[in-house]
Amino acid sequence: MKIAIVGTGYVGLVTGTCFAEIGVNVVCVDTNADKIEALKKGIIPIYETGLEEMVHRNLKAGRLTFTTSLPSCLNEVDVVFCAVGTPPDEDGSADLSYVLEVARTIGQCVEKYILVVTKSTVPVGTARKVRAAIEEELAKRGKHIEFDVASNPEFLKEGNAVNDFMSPDRVVVGVESERAKKIMSTLYKPFLLNNFRVIFMDIPSAEMTKYAANSMLATRISFMNDIANLCELVGADVNMVRSGIGADTRIGRKFLYPGIGYGGSCFPKDVKALIKTAEQNGYHMKVLEAVEEVNEKQKGILFDKLSRHFGGDLSGRTIALWGLAFKPETDDMREAPALTLIGLLLEHGCRVRVYDPAAMDECRRRLGDSVTYATDMYDAVLDADALMLLTEWKEFRLPSWPVIKRTMNLPLVLDGRNIYDKKEMEEQGFVYYCIGK
């Protein structure tokens, strides 16, 4: 089988490479010529554990190729996965212009049966728009070519995406025909030989499943952050509370860690899009509106603690930040709490020194010379008045606190991920703030 993946962003590149790994012939398509030329040389534009080696292996084997032209390969493939971006519009709704552009191109060029699969995160009703766009272009050509549309939302966790794809806990597929179901079963069977966990459903349900899943996880995060903030006010310990409620099998322990809010390419965008979809259908998602409000407030909570510590006067203070990416094992800074915090610090006259194991280049691209880029975690705290931990990278877990104390101007640590022990930090001579204690 031969497939095309349109879009070589995070989802598209991981999807194409993993399909190539199990023997599928894959051509990845992107309109960005510079990116395609780099990919042909094995230079990948994202940081994802294990991906670079897999790209090199499948390039060498000839199973993975790259092109800027969908028409050039369209009639040589059996399936086209659409993995282009769906960025949020100003009103929060998903921008489907790239998805529909792919659909129109297919309608303009296809000459045989093809299965068109939306892999991008798209609102309910997108598959219907994709079908209409293809049919409109076929009609202009006077063509009557059979095709199917399917929905196959991704559930990849950044930093573990390759493992998630190669060993999925489930695969959700929305189809309209037995032919499409058979093709998708054939594609995913190699990943699930021992336990075939493909969940087939109608297309609108598949489209909704992605948004519902991410919105539920975002809700758990914002709920726990709300609880953490209340714990501080009443003298409770949020970690003990989390252990207590997480032991309830109806609740479980996952996504109950308090912190400085969620970020990334999925949760913020998907929560906004689902709220907008509801509005367009005359309904208000009051819970999700609160989830979003809590999350935006939570991104500034470390700044609030810092400001209170210094009596509201932060001008001229040097603040060190450990971690820039929205989570460990990625360089992704989309909607990262670090961006909100840096903006607040700069606005109030602080000098900001930053370090992240993977996201330094991405930070330079976004913020330029507005912050100082440290060479490592210890360089970041040089003469700092405070250290803020924003991303829980492994290398930050057990630093040499005596060295850091001698290096810093003031022994002040604000832990946005609760990875340090308050008692131990105070015994080391630090003033220590965290979340929910």
Secondary structure, 3 states (H helix, E strand, C coil): CEEEEECCCHHHHHHHHHHHHCCCEEEEECCCHHHHHHHHCCCCCCCCCCHHHHHHHHHHHCCEEEECCCHHHHCCCCEEEECCCCCECCCCCECCHHHHHHHHHHHHHCCCCEEEEECCCCCCCHHHHHHHHHHHHHHHHCCCCCEEEEECCCCCCCCCHHHHHHCCCCEEEECCCHHHHHHHHHHHHHHHCCCCCEEEECHHHHHHHHHHHHHHHHHHHHHHHHHHHHHHHHCCCHHHHHHHHHCCCCCCCCCCCCCCCCCCCCHHHHHHHHHHHHHHCCCCCHHHHHHHHHHHHHCCHHHHHHHHHCCCCCCCCEEEEECCCCCCCCCCCCCCHHHHHHHHHHHCCCEEEEECCCCHHHHHHHHHHHCEECCCHHHHCCCCCEEEECCCCHHHCCCCHHHHHHHCCCCEEEECCCCCCHHHHHHCCCEEECCCC
